């Protein structure tokens, strides 16, 4: 999934009014319609009284009825499921503008769910809900930057166990379309590419540049032995594999797509190959031997027919039908009308196309893994990837689920499995953060600084077996004499808090590039705590996503030199060591960070999912039992962080918060998420 460089997808930007309007407009027309706001995730129940949408719904109902009449020929796919097909020779094929699976007509009713955004304990629950909705195919990306966080060291264990995830899909009767990248977009840091690639100052991502293809080859050499045995013709669930992702919107190297295709084929991929692009990128993202598919949210006239202009007599497929939208810090929480969505799905099916719902279940950008936009300005994505999808971030049903279930059930003409029961959520109440330790007190005992005459960007720090630092924060310290004019020359990526000794002076970011430092006697420490807020995941700026200080910072027109640089990636080992460091003390009535705060959540019975509300806190990160839940920020829209029940335990649960500035004393555990002020995608 991608966000075009000017904030558009497929040439069409979801139009939306201002956030203030979405919250407060009164009167008639669009303003009155926007007053009908969601309560929880079953928004549609609250939407129905809104007269501004009633005519569209009535018209949409007629569309659905028409689709069901036109699809009177029922699709009996009861035998076309992974556990029942034994004699496999043909695989998924294209013939006379339709898909065939083992020679039988087949329609792909797919849904996207990413294993790396969902706790492993919930994978099967989400798959069963896919089946109950009427879907027959699961699609997933594969995030290179999680599987090879350190160059040459691969991780396919626990929540990253791709083999277990795909095998579980087969067990639950779902085919798989695999999207292995190497680039995946997906509102994910650097589109899934490892940040250590950017250590090379000449790196050209997503091209046949030697440094990039050598890294891809090494990664595919490890990935494909997991994937190949799980292909359809080998007895597995994978019926198709996507070549790269939305390359037509990048298209910097005409030889690149052929390279990726051969990298797949030469390592044993034998199933149907596909590409995926928005309408504007379709003709630039093609590669011979792969079926082109299209991505969109609004069914513009002729968009599916346009596929015929780039490939004749081939089945039509919408690889990404966007069921909702993602959110950025400082913006609204986007929602997409359920009736409009299901009516568009019905229209797509009426035109004979296959479809994949992006997203069926969005999940969460746990840790520091969120991506960012780089259109007119830099905007980082929030922690939640709820996406206003068919299932909520916590896997609960929405009105979209039941409307789609009704549609698919009528088309298939067979009873669907009963939807699984919803897991109850817990409200554990107020949690006191009773101890704290300043970041300045942590540094001497836990982190060995790197000494450098010049500032060094995050990716080129000598840490992690020379793979550099990928995420989190970097602290740059140097000595100054006196005060004056501090200027970043736009070399801060992405946001720096500036301190003289321990006194907070201000912030530097993309919009603020200069500060006045107070005068003082003698030598003092100048400290810049720089946060990587998330690398851009889409567009033409991927090669420029280095973080930290990417160049000189000047004081009174003189570049600063002789730094001590502290890597603050906040990995599990660091957080574990933090538990035992000396210096924790009782939290005073008022304290300003940066600091770590900790408290305990006691649970009497079997733990359940909950949501943490951080009212009174400003900006930071939350860890529970060592799990990084992700970022919070007072500017919103997101106000709660999802805490999965499997990450909790009976008895004591340790909560640690890294707060950059203003700390509260308590956080609240609540049973309902709040993702912020809503704004409809029009």
N, C-alpha and C positions, 0 to 999 in steps of 0.2 A: 504494500500500500504506500501511496506517496502523496506529497503535497506539492503541486507544481510551483515553479519558482515565483510566480506572481499570485500565490494563494489560490490557484485554481486547480481543478482536476478535470481532465478530459475536456479542457476548454471552458468549463462551466464552473463558476465559483458559487458555492452556497451563499446566497445573500442573506444577510441578517442585520437587524437594526442594532443600535448601540446598546451596550450593557445597561446603561441607565434606563433606557426605554423599556428593556425587557423586564426590569424590576418594577417600574413605577408608572408607566403610561396609563392614563385613564381615558375616558371617552370612547368613541366608536372606532370602527374599522380595525386596522391591524393592531392599534394600541389596545382596544378592548379585547381582541382575541388573545393577546399576549398576557392579559391578566389571569387567564386560566392556567394556573401553575401546578406543577407536579407535586404529589405527596407520596414519597417513597418511589419505588420503581414501577408500581402498577399505575403509571401516569394516565393511561387511557381512560380509566374510570373517571378521572377528574376532567379529562379533555372533552368528553362527550357533550356536556351542556354548552360548549362554546359554539355559538351559532355560526361563527365565521368559517367553520370547517365542515358543517353538516352537509352542504350541497356537494362538496368534494367527496364525502364518504358515500353518499347515496349514489353518485356517479360511479364511484369505485366499486360498489357492490354489484352494479350492473356489469362492470368489466369482469369481475370474478365469475359471475354466473355465465357470462359468455365464454370465458376460458374453459370452464368445466363442461359446457355443452360441446365445444370444439374438441375437447380431449376426451370424448365419450369412449374412445378405445382405451381400455384400462391397461396399465402397465403392470404385468405380473412379474415382479422381480424377486419372488420369494426364494427362488433357487439361485439368484445371482448375488450371493453373499459369500464372503471369503471362506467360511467354514464348510460350505456345501459344494463348492466347485473344485473338483479333483482333477479332471482331465483338462489340463490347461496348455494350450498351444498357441492360440491366436492373440490373446490379450485384448486391450482396448484398441479398436481400429476406427478409421473414418471411411465411410462409403456412402456415396450419393447423399451428401449433406446430413448424414446422421452418424451417431456413434454406434458401434457394435461391440459387445463384450462377449467373447467366445462365440461370435457369429450371430448373436441375438441383439435386437434393437435395445438400446440402453440410453437413458437420460441421466445425466449427472445432476443430482440434487445435493449440493455440497454445503459445508459450513466450515469456517476457519476457527481453529482453536490452537493456541501455541503452548506446547508443553512447558516451555520455559517461563511462562507467565502464570502458571497454575500449580499449586502444590501437588506433588505426585499422588498423594492420598485422594485427590479429587478428580484425577484423570477419568476414571471409569464412570463416575457420576455424570460428568459432562458429556461423555460419549453416549450413555444411556439416554440422556435428554435429547441428544441429536437424533437418535433412532426414534424416540417418542414424538419428535417433531415431524418425522417423515423423511429425514435425510438418509442418503445411502453412502455418502463420501465425506471424508474428513480431509481438510487441507491444513498443512502446517509449514512454516518456515523452519530453517535450521540456522541458529545464530553462531556464526564462526567465532565471534568475540567472546562467547562463553565457553565454547568447547576448546579453544586454544588461547587462554588468557595470557599465558607465557609462551613465547615462541618455542615450538618443539615439544611442549608438554600438553597432552590432550586429556580432556575430562568428559567421559560419557557415563558418569555414575549418578546415582540418586535422582534428583530432579532433572538431570541432564541425560538420563538413560533413554536415548532415542530408540534403541532396539526394543526396550520394554514398552515404550509408548506405542510404537507401530504394531507390535504384537498384540497389545491390548485392544487396539482398534479392530484388528482382525477377529479377535475373540468376540467382540461385540457387534460383528456384522457390518463393519464399515470399511469401504474401500478408502484408499489414500491417494491424494495427489501431493507429491513431495516437492517442496520449493527450497532446494538446498543452496541457492545463491550462486556464487559466494556473497553477493550483495543482496540484502532482503528488504531494505527500507524500513517499513513496519513501525515507524515512530520509535525506533530503537537506536541507541547510541551508534553513530557513524554507519547507520544502515546495516549493522551486524558485522562490520569489518573490524578486525583488531586494531587498536590504536598504535601498537608497536610498528605497524607498517609505516607510520608517519615519522619514524626515526630517520628514515632516508629523506634528505632534503629535496631530492629530485623525484620523489615518489609520484607516480601517476596512477591513481586508483582506477579500477574498472577499465583498464586498457591492457594491451599486450606488452607494456613496459616489463622488462625482464625481472626486476625486483618484485613486481606484483605477481606475475605468472608463476615464478618459482615458489612463492609463498602459497598460492592457490594449489599448485600441484602437490606440495607437501601436505596440505590440509585434506585435499581430496584423496590422497593416498591412504589417509587414516579413516576418512569418513565413508568412502564408497564400499569398503569391505563390510561395513555394518548394513549399508543400504541394499547392496546387490542381492543378498539371499532373501530379502523381504519383497522382492518384485513379484508381480503376478505370475510370471512364467516359471518362477522358482517356488511357487506355492505360497507366496506372501500377499499382502493387501495392496501393494503399490501398483496402481494401474497407469500412472502418468508421472512424469518428472518435468519440472519447469526449468528452462534454460535461463539462468540469471533472473533479473526482475526489472521490468519497466525500463529497459535499456533505451528505448526510443526517446525517452525524455532526457537522456544523457548523451549518448551517441557521439562520443569523442574519438572512437577508434573503429573504423569499418571492419577490422579483422577480429575484433574482440569476441563477438557472439559466436563466430565459427570456432574460435579457440575454446570457449566454454563448452560448446556442444561436443567437440572432440574430446575434451577432458572428461566428460561424462561417458561417452561411448567407449573410449579406450579403456575405461576402468570397469566395464561390464554392464552399463545401463542399456537395457534392451526394450523398455516399455516406450509408449508414445511420449514424444517430446512436445512441450508447449512453450509459448512465450506469452507475456502478459504486459499490456500497455494501455494507457488511455487513448482516446481517439486520435489526439494530435500526435502521439508518439508511435502509433501502430506501424506506419510504413517505415519508420527508422529503426524499429526493434525486431524486425524479421530476421530469421535465419533459415536457410533451406533445410527441409526435413523436419521442421517443427510447426505445429498448429498454432496459429495466432489466436489469442483470445483478448477480450477487451474489458476495461474497468470503468465503472461509472456509478453515479447515484441517481441521476435524472435520465430517464429514457428519452433522449432527444430524437426527433424524427430522423430516421435514416441511419442511426448510429450502428445498428446491427447489419443493415444492408451495406454499410461502408466496408464491413469485413469482406464482402464479396469482391471489392475492388482490389484487395491485396491478396486474396486467395479464393479461387473458384471452387465451387462444388464441395465445400467443406462444412462440417457442422459448426454451428455458432455457439459460442460459450462466453458467458460473462464470468471471468475468473474472479473478479472482485465486484460484487454488488454491495455498495457501502450501506450497511443497515443503520448507521449512525455517524458519529463524528468524534474526533479526539479534541482534547482541551489543552490550552496553554496557560501558564501562570499569568495572572492579571486579566484574563478574559472571562467569558461566561462558560457555563457548562452547556454544551450543545446537545439538543435533543432533536430527533427526526420523527415526524408524525407517523404513528403506527399504521394508520389506514393508508396514508400515502405510500408507505413502504410496501405493504402487502399488495396494494393495487399495482404498483410498478412490477413487483415480482410476477403477479398474474399476467401482466401484459407481456413480459419477457417470455414467459412460458407459452403464451398464446402464439408468439412468433416462432415457436419451435426450438428455442434455444435452451441449452443447459445453463445451470447457474451455480455459483458458489457464493454463499452469504459471508461477507467480510464486514464485521465479525459475527459469528454465531455466539461466541463467548470470548470477551476481550481479556479479562484477567487484570493483572497488575504489573506495572513497571517496578518491581521490587529493586531495592538497592539504589544504585546510581545509574540505572540502565536506560532511563528515558532519553529520547531524542530531542531534536529541536528544529525549528523552522529558520530559514534565512531568506526571507522575501524582501520586503522593504526594510525590515529590522529583525534582529535576532529575537526569537521567542522560544523559550524552552517548554517542553511538554510536562504536564503534571504527572504525579505518581500513578494515579488511577488510569487504567486503560478500560474503564467501564464501557466507553464508546457508545453508550445508549444502544447496546447490542440486544440480541434476542434473549440472552441470559444476562443478568447483572454481573457486576464485578465479583460478587460472592457466589455466583452460580444459581441465583433464584430466577424464577420465571417472570416474564413481563407479558404485557398484552400482545406484543409482537409474536411471542412464542405460540400462543393459543390461536391467533389469527392464521399464522403460517401452518400450524398443525392442521387446522380445518381445511386450508387450501390443498396442502399436499395429500391429505387423506382422501379427499374427493378425487384427486387426479389418479392416485395409485389404485383406489378402489378396493382397498383391503383395510381391515382394522389395524390400527397402529398400536404399538406397545403402550401400556399405561405410563404416564409420566411419573418418574420417581418422586418420592416424598421430598419436600423441601427440608433441608437441615435447619433446625431452629437456631436463632442467634441469641447471644447472651449480652446482658447489660451488667457488668461487674461493678459499676458505680465509680466513685472517685478514687483515684490512686495518688497517694502522696509521694512526691519526689523529695526525699528527706535528706539526701546528701549531695554534695557537689565537689568538683575539683576544677580549678581554672586550667585552661589549656596551657598557660605559661608555667604552671607547676608540673604538668605532665611531661613536658618536652625533655628536661634533663635526664629523666630516668628511663624513658621508653623509646626515644628516637635519637639515633645518631645522625647529626646533620651532615649534609654534603657541602663541602666548601668549594666555591667557584668564584673566580674573578668577575665573571659575567653572569647575568640571569640565564637560567636554563629552563626551557619549557618542560612541562610535565612528562611528555613522552620520552625525552632524552635524559631523564635523571638516571643515575646508575643504581637502579634498584630492580628487584624481581628478576634476578639472573640476567641482567642487562636488557630486559624487555621494557624497561621504563615503567612509569606510573600511568595507569589508565583512567582512574576515576577519583572523585573525592576532592581534597583540598591540598594546596601546597603553601607553606609559610616561607616567605623570603625575609631574611633579616640582614640589615647592614647598619653601619655606624655613621651618624651624621653629626655635624657640628653646626649648631644654630638652626634656624628655621628658614622659611622662604616659600618659593613657588614650586610645587611638585606637579610634574606633567607626565602623563603616561604615554603620550604619542600614540594612543590607541593600541597599546601593546598588552592590555589586560584581557585575559580570556578566562572567565567571563565576568567576574565580579570580585573586586578586592576591597576588603576592609583594611583601613590604614590606621596604624597605631604609632604613637611616639612613646617608647617604653611600653607601658600598658594602658596609656590614655588613648581612647578612641578619638580619631580626628574626622573621619568621613569615609566615603566610598568612591571607588573608581570603577567605571564599567564602560559600555559602548557609548553611553550618552554623556557621562561625566568623565572628563579626561584630565582635569586639573583640580588641585586643592591647595589651600594655604596652610603651611605648617607653622605652628606657634614658635616664637623665638624661645631660646632657653640657654642656660649656661652649660658649658662643657660638652662632652661627647654624650650622645644619646642613641638609643636603638630605634631605628625605623623598621617597622614590621608591616608587611603586606600579606594578609591571609587571603589567598586567591582560591575561589571556588570554580571548578568545572561544572557548569550547570547542565551539561549534556551537549554532545556533538550533533551538529546538523546531520540529518539522515536522508535528505533528498535535495536534489538540485546540483548545480555545477560547482559548488564551493567545497566539495568533499576533501580536496587536497589541502585545504587551508584550515583544517580543524584541530590544529595543535592548541594545547591549553596551558594555563599558567601565565607566566610572563614570556611573551614570544619575541621580545626585543627590549631595548633599553628603556629605562624610566629615568627622568631627569629631575634634578633638584637645582633650581636657579641656573638652568640651561647646561648643567654638567651631568653627564651620565653617572648613575650610581654604580659602584663597584664593590667587590669583595663581600660576597654574600655567604651566609649560612642558609642552607635550604633544607627544610624539613618536609618529608613526604608523609602526608596524612590521608592515606587511602582507606583507613579504617576497616581493614580486612579482619576476618574472625580472630586471627592470632593476636592482633593488636587489641581488639576488644576484650579478649580473654585476659591479656596481661593487665589491662586497665583495671580489672576487678581487684587486683592484688597490689596496686601501686599505693604507696603511702601518701597521705595528704588529703584524703577525703574528710570532709567536715560537714557540720550541720548547715543547711541552707539558711542564710539570713533573710530578713524580711524583704530586702530588695538587693538584687545582684544583677550586674550586667556582664554578659559573656564576652568572649567565647569561653564556654565551659561545658563540662560533662555533668549531667545530673542523673541520679539513679534512685529507683524505688522498687517496691515489691508488690506484685499482684498475687494474692492468695486465692486459690481455686479449690473448692471443697469437692466438687463432683467432676464428671467427665467434661473436659474443656470443650467449649463451643466457639464458633466464629464470633468475633466482636469487631467493633470499630472504635478507634481511639480519636477522641476529639481534643484538640490542643488549644482551646480558648485561653488567651492570655500569653501564649508563647508567640515568638516572632518568626523565626526561620531556623530550620535545622533538619536533623535526621533522627529517626527513632529506631532503636534496636531492642528486640525482645528475645531473650534466651539466645542471644548471638545472631539472630536473624535481622537483617537490615530491611525494615518495612518500607523505607523510602523517605523522600523529602516532604516536609510541610513548609508552608509559607503563608503568612498572614494575609497577603494580597489576594489569595484565593485563585480560582473559585473553590478548589477542593478544601474541605474543612475537616474531614475524617480520613484516617488511614485504616485500610483493611488489615485485620490481624486474623489469619486463618487458625482455626481450632487446633489442627495438627501441630502447630508450632508452640502450643501451650502444653502444660502438664499439670497434673494434680499437685497441689501444694504450692510452693514458692515459685514464682516466675520473675526473673530479673528484667527490669526495664531500664534502659540507659538512653538518655537524650543528649545529643550534641546540639546545643543552642548557640547560635552565633551572637545574639544580642540580648534581647529582653526575655527573661525566663519567668514562667509562672511558678506556682507551687504544686499544683495538681494537674492531672489530666483525667478525662472522663472516658470510661468504657461504656459505650452505648450499643444498642441493638439495631439501630437504623443508620445507614450512611447518609451523609450530606455532602453532595458533590458541588454545591454552589448554586448561584442564581442561574436559572435556565434561560436559554434563548433558542428558539426554533431555527433549524436549518431550513431555509426557504428555497 
